[in-house]
Amino acid sequence: MVILGNFKKIRFVFIVSLTILLLSGFAHSEAMKSVSAPESRYVWSSEAGVDPNFNLTPMNSDLFYYDIDSNAGSEFLSIGLGNPAERVINVNNISYQTTAFNISFKYYPFGNYSAIGFMGEKYLAAYTEESRIATKPMRILTHRLLSKVLIDENENHTIIDGRNLSLVDDYIIHVKDVNLTAGTAIISIEKNGIDFYRRTVKQDDTLIFEKGINRAQTLGGPPTEKQNVPMGFLPIIALHVDSLRAEGEKSAVIINGIFQLSDIYTDIDPESNSFEITEVSERSIIVKNRIKVGLSLNESENFVTIDGTGISSVYLMNNIRLNIAPSNILRFLVYDEDFHYDKHKHRGAVYTGSKPVLAWDGLNFPGFWYDLDSNFFSEKLEINNISGKKIPTGDLTYSLFGIRTPLELTRIKGTDMYGTNVTYLAFGLGTDKYLAVNGKSGILSKVLLEYTNNRFDKRTFVQEEMWELGECYNLTVKSIDLRDVPRKALLSLSKNGEVLKEEWIPAGGIFSYYDQNLTGTKDIPKFATYLDSVFSGSTSDLIQLRYTWFISSNFIEIHEGERLGVFNITKLEPNYIEMKNDHAIKLIPGSRINLIENLGFVIADSADMRFYPSNMIPMEVSTEATSNASDQMPGKATLETPDPMLTEVNHSGPPRVTKIPGYEFVMTLTAFSAIYIFKAIFIKKIRNR
């Protein structure tokens, strides 16, 4: 009977532990459950059971040009997968189509023009009868040419007498001889020290600089001479003089309208890798694949990175390519490899009256941290209700959950860290990544640098060059030795001039600095970098660093019930944080509303309500954006926060995800429960003796 009773207790312990484990997994799966509508996503996955025809437009992909104020943008990419299990896209089943649209200049008195989105950029397709800065219609798309729009704005610029205003492509506007009595000034347009245009102007004048362009370039090639260009002189710069006025003791010209085109045409390439342009008309361009595209993960079809993982080599057009998850489940996304993704302004799926997108996660907002391999993401933003043009109090929910993440350095073969289980609990917050100090969701340290195998994530230095990491930390290349085998470099990490660590590192080695007070663990470094190569340049010796990791010394400490941004923290659990807006948010046309950190909404300057989330809005909420705004400005939950002015923020590339958050806790609880019961049984048996 004693043995039977013991087995019952043991069985009870394991049933309870298993229940806890299952509930933990269920809670996590609920937290990880996507809230985004399938048609709003930029990621296609066979496990979602979605249509095998994958369509990307400016409404669900920020690869494409989109002007929210005028709702302009007409690029369309369709991928017909047929039978997804075959992992093959047949000929003509990838179709890229873009159509010209009529749009107003930002400075409205300039009139309208015909624009077209092409590979994500805005181009002039034609000056029309409504273009007041052109003397006649000029339809350049019919000649298989485009002209890139560099500036189109109606901002005020004050140019002091004798000063310059820089435009794009090395053009400058120079102002001199401002005479307020006569109401005149001289404006010249210069490039590389050459004065191309000069004119005496007065208030309300419009300047138009025309240029005969005889050079063109394809999207991926250098400029070449273009013979027999039929357009003649093309207006490439237009300026409007708003006024002349005194600025203190000096005089100035106020410019309030600028339009600038590239002085090199874009030649629409008849062929691009595996694609061909099948149609060019006055208003549209159509591109299709002329060969089959394989989506398998065979080594012959993939590049292999330094850590041995496969990367899809499926290029579409220009630098647009498919990124395919290394998984038996077909999952992929389309991206531009020229984007430096963490310094790129991202746009989430667009809310419109006809298609009201009310929820965003990592699948339909690339500003949120997302891991394609595992299909995991850390942030969700949900609108439960919109009343008129207002989100009522408590109807905007921002959810964060921790993901156990390995350091990128553990993926590099041949290093001491390779294959080690060095992980940290990561949270997305305000579209940035944070480390949970000591694994606690209430204490977060911003990940300032996390270089991955992205081709942008590397830095090259010469001897004695210093890298300003931020927060007064600097890394200096003290010396480079090419004679030793392997080659090596002397790296020195300092803060405020005080050396924290200095060490010779061989090529293929890792330089790391640990501060347990900052990370909460001896396993996670404060700073680490991989010395990828040491080599001789044409004039000096150089090193290249990759996989750099650097976290902030400043913590964000949050508590349930406190305010963070426009949110009140309603739940704070070990692996989960939930926030709700504590005041109504007005969606004012033309406004940019900051929610928290870099996360905010961009609202169309239009009578029709349109908006989308963005990851580049580091400004405070407008005084009209929230109800009772005088005392509802965004606040921090703690005294110290990461420096918002850091320029070296770079954490591109999604992490690889390991165990379910809470796994360690559940297993520990199970172990302690078992130990407790066995101990009780053992003591009882001793006493019975």
C-alpha positions, -999 to 999 in steps of 0.1 A, spaced: 0 0 0 29 24 8 44 17 -27 10 22 -43 5 55 -24 40 67 -35 32 60 -71 0 79 -68 20 109 -55 46 106 -82 19 103 -108 2 134 -93 34 154 -95 40 146 -131 4 152 -141 5 187 -125 39 194 -140 28 183 -175 -3 204 -171 18 234 -163 40 227 -192 11 224 -216 -6 255 -203 27 274 -207 30 262 -242 -6 270 -249 -3 305 -234 28 311 -256 11 298 -287 -17 322 -280 7 350 -276 25 340 -308 -7 337 -328 -7 361 -356 -33 388 -356 -26 401 -391 -50 394 -419 -34 371 -445 -40 395 -474 -21 423 -455 11 403 -451 44 406 -469 53 370 -459 38 340 -476 36 307 -457 21 274 -467 12 266 -431 -12 296 -431 -34 278 -457 -35 309 -478 -41 314 -516 -11 301 -537 -13 333 -556 8 358 -535 1 394 -543 22 424 -531 11 460 -535 20 493 -518 -7 485 -493 10 455 -479 47 459 -489 70 488 -483 92 477 -511 70 498 -534 65 535 -537 35 549 -519 22 584 -512 -3 582 -484 -16 617 -488 -27 612 -524 -31 574 -521 -7 572 -550 12 540 -558 5 513 -584 32 487 -583 20 452 -582 39 419 -579 21 387 -583 37 353 -576 17 322 -588 29 292 -569 7 266 -585 12 236 -563 33 249 -534 45 214 -526 65 213 -558 85 244 -548 86 257 -584 74 289 -600 67 283 -636 75 307 -665 54 339 -665 40 332 -631 60 360 -615 46 393 -629 56 428 -619 34 455 -632 34 493 -626 12 520 -639 16 558 -642 -7 580 -622 -15 617 -621 -2 635 -590 0 670 -578 34 686 -571 38 691 -533 39 728 -541 4 729 -556 9 760 -579 34 739 -599 4 719 -611 3 681 -617 25 656 -635 25 619 -644 45 598 -620 52 561 -618 66 538 -591 94 516 -604 112 491 -582 102 511 -552 112 545 -563 92 575 -576 99 585 -612 86 611 -636 68 594 -665 57 626 -682 52 663 -678 16 669 -689 -7 697 -700 -12 704 -663 25 707 -655 31 745 -651 68 742 -649 71 727 -684 64 746 -715 50 716 -733 40 679 -725 71 657 -724 62 619 -723 95 603 -716 82 568 -707 71 562 -743 109 563 -751 116 536 -725 131 563 -702 123 575 -667 136 604 -646 139 598 -609 122 623 -586 148 635 -561 129 662 -543 92 672 -543 83 693 -513 67 725 -501 88 731 -470 101 766 -461 138 771 -464 155 803 -453 187 811 -472 208 839 -457 225 863 -481 258 847 -492 247 812 -481 238 780 -499 210 754 -498 221 719 -507 199 699 -530 206 663 -542 233 651 -566 257 679 -556 234 707 -568 233 738 -545 212 770 -545 233 801 -538 218 834 -528 235 868 -529 228 905 -532 196 904 -513 181 940 -515 151 944 -493 145 979 -505 143 969 -541 128 935 -532 153 916 -554 180 890 -550 203 869 -572 199 831 -571 223 808 -589 222 770 -593 256 754 -591 271 719 -593 308 710 -586 317 747 -586 301 754 -620 274 780 -622 247 766 -645 220 791 -640 217 826 -626 187 850 -623 176 881 -604 144 872 -585 117 889 -565 89 877 -543 66 850 -558 90 842 -587 94 807 -600 128 796 -612 130 767 -637 164 751 -647 163 730 -678 190 707 -690 196 687 -721 202 652 -708 223 628 -729 232 602 -703 212 573 -690 217 543 -668 200 510 -661 190 503 -625 221 482 -619 246 498 -643 268 529 -646 257 560 -666 264 558 -703 260 583 -732 226 582 -747 223 591 -784 193 609 -800 174 616 -769 141 631 -782 130 652 -753 154 681 -757 158 703 -726 140 688 -696 131 709 -665 151 693 -637 149 719 -610 120 742 -601 120 767 -571 94 791 -558 105 823 -540 80 829 -512 95 862 -499 125 882 -491 129 894 -455 153 904 -427 168 876 -405 183 895 -376 209 918 -391 210 899 -423 187 895 -453 174 863 -466 153 846 -493 125 822 -484 120 792 -507 88 773 -502 86 750 -531 113 727 -546 111 700 -573 142 682 -585 148 654 -610 179 634 -616 201 647 -645 206 611 -656 178 592 -672 169 557 -660 169 534 -691 143 507 -688 164 476 -693 149 451 -718 162 422 -697 170 417 -661 186 385 -650 159 358 -654 132 384 -662 122 404 -693 102 435 -698 73 423 -719 55 456 -723 62 493 -721 35 518 -730 28 555 -723 14 545 -689 27 511 -678 56 486 -676 51 448 -673 80 424 -663 77 386 -662 100 357 -654 112 339 -686 126 308 -668 114 286 -639 123 297 -604 131 269 -580 123 273 -543 141 243 -530 169 244 -504 194 223 -523 230 235 -519 233 240 -556 206 267 -554 218 285 -523 248 305 -512 263 293 -479 272 318 -452 303 315 -429 282 297 -404 270 271 -429 234 281 -431 218 284 -465 205 317 -480 182 317 -510 199 329 -542 167 336 -560 170 370 -575 140 386 -592 146 421 -606 174 445 -599 182 438 -562 148 423 -554 151 388 -542 133 360 -524 144 350 -489 133 314 -483 131 299 -448 153 267 -444 123 247 -435 102 218 -448 73 243 -446 75 267 -476 78 302 -463 93 332 -480 93 369 -483 104 394 -510 129 420 -500 155 444 -515 190 435 -505 201 471 -509 180 481 -480 200 487 -448 169 474 -431 174 488 -396 181 523 -410 152 521 -434 118 537 -428 94 508 -427 57 510 -435 31 486 -422 0 475 -440 -22 505 -448 -56 511 -432 -81 525 -457 -119 529 -455 -124 501 -480 -98 477 -464 -96 486 -427 -64 469 -414 -67 470 -376 -39 447 -365 -2 444 -372 25 419 -362 58 408 -377 41 394 -408 25 426 -420 48 453 -405 85 449 -413 93 475 -387 86 448 -361 113 423 -353 106 390 -372 124 357 -377 116 340 -410 132 307 -401 109 301 -371 80 324 -381 83 341 -346 78 378 -339 78 398 -307 54 426 -311 17 430 -319 -4 462 -323 -42 459 -323 -69 485 -327 -101 471 -311 -123 500 -321 -122 533 -341 -149 559 -334 -150 585 -361 -113 595 -364 -104 586 -329 -91 555 -311 -109 555 -278 -92 549 -245 -81 513 -240 -88 503 -276 -52 502 -288 -33 472 -274 5 468 -278 17 433 -268 53 422 -264 66 388 -256 101 375 -250 119 352 -273 149 332 -262 176 342 -287 212 330 -293 240 355 -299 249 357 -336 285 350 -326 275 315 -316 268 307 -352 304 312 -365 323 280 -370 359 279 -357 353 303 -328 352 295 -291 315 306 -290 304 283 -319 277 259 -308 275 272 -273 242 278 -256 247 315 -251 212 330 -253 193 360 -239 156 369 -235 148 395 -262 118 418 -264 108 441 -293 99 475 -279 90 505 -301 104 485 -331 138 482 -315 153 451 -298 159 449 -260 177 424 -238 159 415 -206 184 420 -178 186 389 -156 158 375 -178 134 400 -162 108 416 -185 107 447 -162 144 456 -168 154 461 -204 186 471 -221 186 483 -257 206 463 -282 225 491 -299 245 469 -323 238 434 -335 255 427 -368 244 396 -386 254 380 -419 237 409 -438 262 423 -463 259 458 -448 268 445 -413 305 449 -414 330 477 -407 365 482 -421 392 501 -402 428 512 -407 454 513 -379 447 539 -352 412 544 -364 385 547 -337 349 535 -338 326 556 -317 301 530 -305 279 553 -285 274 561 -248 311 572 -246 324 538 -256 350 536 -283 369 507 -300 403 516 -314 425 496 -337 458 501 -320 480 480 -343 478 456 -372 503 428 -377 504 412 -412 536 392 -406 524 369 -380 505 337 -388 476 341 -384 475 378 -390 462 397 -360 452 431 -347 454 449 -313 420 461 -303 413 484 -274 379 491 -258 376 523 -238 350 544 -221 355 581 -215 392 576 -224 397 548 -198 408 515 -213 385 486 -203 402 459 -223 431 457 -248 440 424 -265 457 410 -297 431 391 -316 440 367 -345 419 368 -377 390 345 -371 389 353 -334 365 372 -311 372 402 -290 347 405 -261 342 425 -230 319 413 -201 303 434 -174 279 412 -154 265 443 -137 251 454 -171 239 422 -186 229 403 -155 248 372 -166 284 362 -171 276 346 -204 264 377 -223 291 402 -233 286 439 -231 305 442 -263 319 416 -288 331 416 -324 345 390 -348 377 398 -366 368 386 -400 400 395 -419 433 413 -417 447 425 -450 468 450 -469 452 477 -489 466 499 -516 479 525 -491 474 510 -456 467 478 -437 431 472 -428 409 449 -407 372 440 -412 349 434 -383 316 415 -384 290 401 -361 294 430 -337 273 431 -305 269 460 -282 242 467 -256 232 499 -238 244 506 -202 212 525 -196 181 504 -186 144 510 -191 127 498 -159 90 493 -162 63 484 -137 27 474 -141 4 504 -139 30 529 -151 29 549 -183 52 543 -213 46 565 -243 9 568 -249 3 535 -231 -4 522 -197 13 490 -188 -16 466 -180 3 433 -177 39 426 -168 47 388 -168 81 371 -170 77 366 -208 49 390 -217 41 427 -215 8 442 -225 0 479 -228 -32 499 -237 -36 535 -246 -47 554 -215 -63 583 -235 -81 586 -267 -58 591 -298 -71 615 -325 -61 605 -360 -57 640 -373 -52 643 -411 -15 650 -419 -2 642 -385 26 619 -373 16 604 -340 43 588 -318 31 559 -297 63 547 -280 100 550 -289 102 549 -327 68 534 -332 40 556 -345 12 562 -369 14 582 -402 -20 597 -411 -29 608 -446 -34 645 -452 -67 638 -467 -105 639 -460 -104 601 -464 -89 583 -434 -58 564 -442 -29 555 -420 -1 530 -413 24 522 -385 59 533 -391 92 527 -372 108 561 -378 88 586 -358 111 597 -329 89 627 -320 64 634 -293 27 632 -298 11 664 -312 -7 685 -286 -39 677 -306 -32 640 -309 -46 629 -276 -75 640 -255 -64 662 -225 -31 666 -242 -17 692 -218 -10 665 -192 -8 635 -215 25 638 -232 46 606 -235 67 598 -205 93 574 -196 88 547 -169 122 552 -155 148 579 -150 173 565 -175 166 555 -211 189 547 -240 203 577 -258 179 584 -287 206 602 -307 228 572 -312 238 570 -349 252 534 -349 220 516 -342 222 485 -363 205 452 -355 195 441 -389 185 405 -396 162 384 -375 176 362 -348 173 325 -346 149 313 -320 153 284 -296 132 272 -267 97 284 -259 99 312 -233 90 299 -199 105 265 -207 133 268 -181 108 279 -155 85 250 -161 112 224 -161 127 239 -129 93 238 -113 89 202 -124 123 192 -110 117 209 -77 83 193 -73 97 159 -80 125 164 -55 101 177 -29 78 146 -32 107 121 -33 122 138 -3 89 136 16 86 99 7 122 92 17 118 110 51 85 91 58 101 58 50 130 66 75 105 76 102 85 44 96 115 24 103 
